[in-house]
Amino acid sequence: MKAVVGEEALTDEDRLFLEFHDRFEAEFVKQDLMENRTIFQSLDKAWDLLSLFPKEKLTKIKKAHKDNFYMREKRVFDERRNA
């Protein structure tokens, strides 16, 4: 898309989709040969990537799941720091 219209013509939301695409390929799909990732680590990576988008844009995901896992790593970090 950015090759067709140019990156400066993209909306902020378009840029989020491009960032998601690039990070999804690099961090989720291209798992290193020696990386022994558990399903839980894969799910954490998926939530980290989905958290690029505003919570209200994730309309196909149940509210309870978003409440539990959206920005989970940041919440866990903040809880540990304040403990």
C-alpha positions as CSV (number, residue, x, y, z in Angstrom):
1,M,0.0,0.0,0.0
2,K,2.7,2.5,0.9
3,A,4.5,1.7,-2.4
4,V,1.4,2.7,-4.3
5,V,0.4,6.0,-2.5
6,G,3.6,6.8,-0.6
7,E,4.0,6.6,3.2
8,E,3.2,10.3,3.8
9,A,-0.3,9.8,2.2
10,L,-1.2,7.0,4.7
11,T,-3.5,7.6,7.6
12,D,-2.4,6.9,11.2
13,E,-4.5,3.8,11.1
14,D,-2.9,2.7,7.9
15,R,0.5,3.1,9.5
16,L,-0.6,0.9,12.5
17,F,-1.6,-1.8,10.1
18,L,1.8,-1.6,8.3
19,E,3.6,-1.7,11.7
20,F,1.5,-4.7,12.7
21,H,2.2,-6.4,9.5
22,D,6.0,-5.9,9.7
23,R,6.2,-6.9,13.4
24,F,3.8,-9.9,12.9
25,E,6.2,-11.2,10.2
26,A,9.4,-10.5,12.1
27,E,8.3,-11.4,15.6
28,F,5.5,-14.0,15.3
29,V,5.8,-15.8,12.0
30,K,9.6,-15.9,11.6
31,Q,10.3,-17.9,14.7
32,D,14.0,-18.7,15.0
33,L,14.9,-22.3,14.3
34,M,16.3,-22.7,17.8
35,E,13.5,-20.8,19.6
36,N,11.4,-23.2,21.6
37,R,8.4,-21.0,22.2
38,T,5.5,-22.3,24.2
39,I,1.9,-21.6,23.2
40,F,1.6,-19.2,26.1
41,Q,4.7,-17.2,24.8
42,S,3.1,-17.2,21.4
43,L,-0.2,-15.9,22.8
44,D,1.7,-13.2,24.7
45,K,3.4,-12.1,21.5
46,A,0.1,-12.0,19.7
47,W,-1.4,-9.8,22.4
48,D,1.6,-7.5,22.4
49,L,1.1,-7.1,18.6
50,L,-2.7,-6.6,18.9
51,S,-2.1,-4.0,21.6
52,L,-0.7,-1.7,18.9
53,F,-4.3,-1.0,18.0
54,P,-6.7,1.0,20.3
55,K,-8.7,-1.4,22.4
56,E,-12.0,-0.2,20.9
57,K,-10.8,-1.2,17.4
58,L,-10.5,-4.9,18.4
59,T,-14.2,-5.5,17.8
60,K,-14.0,-9.2,17.0
61,I,-12.5,-10.0,20.4
62,K,-14.6,-10.6,23.5
63,K,-14.5,-7.8,26.0
64,A,-13.6,-10.3,28.8
65,H,-10.5,-11.4,26.8
66,K,-9.5,-7.8,26.1
67,D,-9.9,-6.9,29.8
68,N,-7.6,-9.8,30.7
69,F,-4.9,-9.6,28.1
70,Y,-4.8,-6.3,26.3
71,M,-1.6,-4.5,27.2
72,R,-1.0,-7.3,29.6
73,E,2.8,-7.0,29.7
74,K,2.6,-3.3,30.6
75,R,0.0,-4.0,33.3
76,V,2.2,-6.8,34.8
77,F,5.3,-4.5,34.7
78,D,3.4,-1.7,36.4
79,E,2.1,-4.1,39.1
80,R,5.6,-5.5,39.8
81,R,7.1,-2.0,39.9
82,N,4.4,-0.8,42.4
83,A,4.7,-3.9,44.6
